Amino acid sequence: MQKYISVRGARQHNLKNIDVDIPRDKLVVLTGLSGSGKSSLAFDTIYAEGQRRYVESLSAYARQFLGQMDKPDVDYIEGLSPAISIDQKTTSRNPRSTVGTVTEVYDYLRLLYARVGQPSCPNCMIPIAQQTVEQIVDQVLQWPEGTRLMILSPVVRGKKGEHVKVLDELRRAGYVRARIDGEHKELSETIDLEKNKNHTIEVVVDRIILRGDVSSRLADSLETATSLSGGIVIISKVEGEDILFSLSLGCTECGFSFGEISPRLFSFNSPYGACPTCGGLGSNLDVDPSLVIPDMRKPLSDGAVLPWASSSSNYYPQLYQALQENFGIDVDKPLDELSESQLETLLYGNTEQKITLIYDNGNGRSHTYQTLFKGVIPIIERNYKETTSDYIREELENYMSSRACLDCGGARLKPEALAVRLGGLHISQVTQLTVRECQDFFVTLELSEKHQVIAKQVLKEITERLGFLVNVGLDYLSLARKAGTLSGGEAQRIRLATQIGSSLMGVVYILDEPSIGLHQRDNERLIHTLMRLRDLGNTVIVVEHDEDTMRHADHIIDIGPGAGVHGGHIIAEGTMQQICENQASITGQYLSGRMQIEIPECRRPPNGKWLEIIGATENNLRDITVRFPLGVFTCVTGVSGSGKSTLVNEILHKRLAHELTGARAKPGAHKALLGLGYIDKVIDIDQSPIGRTPRSNAATYTGTFELIRQLFAQTQEAKMRGYKPGRFSFNTKGGRCEACKGDGIIRIEMHFLPDVYVPCDVCKGKRYNRETQEVRFKGKSISDVLDLTAEQALEFFANIPRIERKLQTLVDVGLSYIRLGQPATTLSGGEAQRVKLATELSRRSTGKTLYILDEPTTGLHIADIHRLMGVLSRLVDAGDSVLVIEHNLDVIKTADHIIDLGPEGGAQGGLVIAQGTPEEVVKVEQSYTGRFLARVLK
């Protein structure tokens, strides 16, 4: 077998006809500046060729549904095994998808509960057991010899009536005695029962003394008793103890009967197991009064009811007038001054008193009628249910909040499923535990010998998969966590854990920065996981900038020397030591310490103004009060799952956005926010895509393209032809290529594989028709300009200040290599974040702006981080405040102020462990961040 994956003549994207030999069955790291060509080699060449060969191995019949996959621009690749790519794209956005379902742990949990779970009655909560007559006989014969027993059949259990017919039938059948409401009576007596009271009648089938061989008689009596009562029998010891047995999974108290306990009973995606109220989602979307009326200080006449405030219809003012005349609701009085009953009527209506409504359509026609006023909230709910318009539905969802289902309490399952327990917990309670707690639960779970044999293999699969999740640093997640709420790094590590669980051999795994979002403390476990994947007999290729991962790699390939057109060469390859010794490698210079990000000589002191969150309790935050200094560079740190994103994104940003811009997103739970007057703008620069279609790009997002289109419209040729700026838009008819509608590419559905995009045959990917491309500025057409990198465009538009300033910011944030027209869908999360940062940099500073960035170093080489720190410093030096969530020690060490959360992730996190300058944080023993920070501050 070949020892190397040999790539020859790779020219995909910016790769410069490179040859490279990647050792098989090793941990190989590809590193280099952002945009140097790492992903082009790993994903667009090696993985793409592996996928193409897989499709070619299918039958001609299967291939006709998949279309033609283009061969990567490479001469040949030898020694390539089947390739699996594990990237940072978030997992399913389906609200039914959870960590448990994605990792398949939940499938095994369902099987475990179906086979060894202990069912209880959902009404009485008493355990239910199913036994055969033989099992009951064996159990009774274990009792001491001489024990006196009565076999009772409960023919009536807690039912009202005189039950004359039942008693007559028992007499005719030859029965002599019965226990009625706890008293023994002869059936020959006259028995009068009160008609309106509940009664219990238990007929005496047999009286037995356990002596000699009574098993046959006992079995016959049990058969008779269970046939009378529908499978239930009571064995009463004369000493007074009653023991109840059931032949079916039915409750002996209330008669509730279980159907088959199968794995589908525990599936919230199946009608058989899902909660009937919420359909297995665990939550319902309800209209939220605080979103419908965000400001109680406003009167109705000033748009207090937000969904109706922007309506141009005459209806709502006339409705308010009718409410004033009929219920005394003053349209000019602030809502917080109305009485409780008036506010209740406004929100939820009045079903008893009709209002007289005079509706004038504005065209001189009016109509008077009487109607019941249903209330603002019921009206919105009705509109949401009845509309067929996606736009209206989305608009109304802005006034709704997701709330836990009242029937299942967010557990997603029907009562029968939640009545089956294991170790005292039902299946939903197990999924609410963190992965670490779940692992401990199953390790200490006590089962009978019989159940141990049944559950052995299932428990092995569950504990192994949980172990893999712990090893990739996800021990703080719960199995019930929705997959759509995971970060890119978390989603990637979940897929990594799933792949390890599959135990495949001889595969090429290609990973994109698996260390993203991981604290230094958890990084070592991730590295050992990658090494384990390698030791199974796989080739693990990792695109990575993390120093620890590089130090553990068997082989490193450094691609550069620069980004974009300046990259695409193999600069250095070999062991860690060889990279460090290579003078041409920028990576080697940083790893060896010859270059480094300097620690500031002095920290900026806070400007005396603070934002203070009081009593934060959202998610795992434990009623904490946190102060954020303004006018400085602040880092929020802590292990994964400690509550950083909850504190900054869910509470601080959403509250500020709500107060400053009227944003509708509901902030996380907290008591108060002080210091609002110190800032006038908050900008959250996250890693969400800058556009979800290939039409969106860096030029359109930053506003550069609008200026470029205006420039082309001012050329002599455009004026002669009468072209306006709209002619040079690929989003509207006129100038665009109509074959591809201005996309430049055609989408081919791949069914069970991701969709593939191929260049348009008509415009050859140029997006514009021939006439539009004939208009030129300085010798280039509009499509030529979109093909320029930010760096090339900066030189091209050097004498046009408005365009130059916007392009300069793209270069400043390290995006000199991206093409102006590069589709937003091809940008990584880190690149999208830096496009947003560049857009904000090109705007004028107010000196009272708070910038919030969530892990801005994602996808950045240490040299790019060096440049980014300079950009962020510019913002702070201009008087603004920068708040960053970060794990990278090179960023943390340059911070003016650190807020460290912990001590652990999940339920063990949510506290402020340390805060102050980096030098102050390293002195706090409980701070994991402080321990690792101490190494880089020396």
Secondary structure, DSSP 8 states (H G I E B T S, - for coil): --SEEEEEEE-STT--SEEEEEETTSEEEEEESTTSSHHHHIIIIIIHHHHHHHHHTS-HHHHHHH------S-SEEES---EEEE-S------TT-BHHHHTTHHHHHHHHHHHH-EEB-TTT--B-----HHHHHHHHTTS-TT-EEEEEEEEEEEEES--HHHHHHHHHTT--EEEETTEEEETTS-----TTSEEEEEEEEEEEE--SS-HHHHHHHHHHHHHHHTSEEEEEETTS-EEEEESSSB-TTT--B-----GGGG-TTSTTTB-TTTTTSSEEEEE-HHHHSS-TTS-GGGT-SHHHHT---SHHHHHHHHHHHHH---TTS-GGGS-HHHHHHHHH-EEEEEEEEEEE-SSS-EEEEEEEE--HHHHHHHHHHH---HHHHHHHHTTEEEEE-TTTTT--B-HHHHTEEETTEEHHHHHHSBHHHHHHHHHS----HHHHHHHHHHHHHHHHHHHHHHHTT-TTSBTTSBGGGS-HHHHHHHHHHHHHHHT--S-EEEEE-TTTT--HHHHHHHHHHHHHHHHTT-EEEEE---HHHHHH-SEEEEEESSSGGG--EEEEEESHHHHHH-TT-HHHHHHHTSS-----SS-----S-EEEEEEE-STT--SEEEEEESSSEEEEEESTTSSHHIIIIIIIIHHHHHHHH---S---S-SEEE-GGG-SEEEEE-SS-S-SSTT-BHHHHHTHHHHHHHHHHTSHHHHHHT--GGGG-SSSTTTB-TTTTT-SEEEE--TTS--EEEE-TTTTT--B-HHHHT--BTTB-HHHHHTSBHHHHHHHTTT-HHHHHHHHHHHHTT-TTSBTT-BGGGS-HHHHHHHHHHHHHTS---S-EEEEEE-TTTT--HHHHHHHHHHHHHHHHTT-EEEEE---HHHHTT-SEEEEEESSSGGG--EEEEEE-HHHHTT-TT-HHHHHHHHHH-
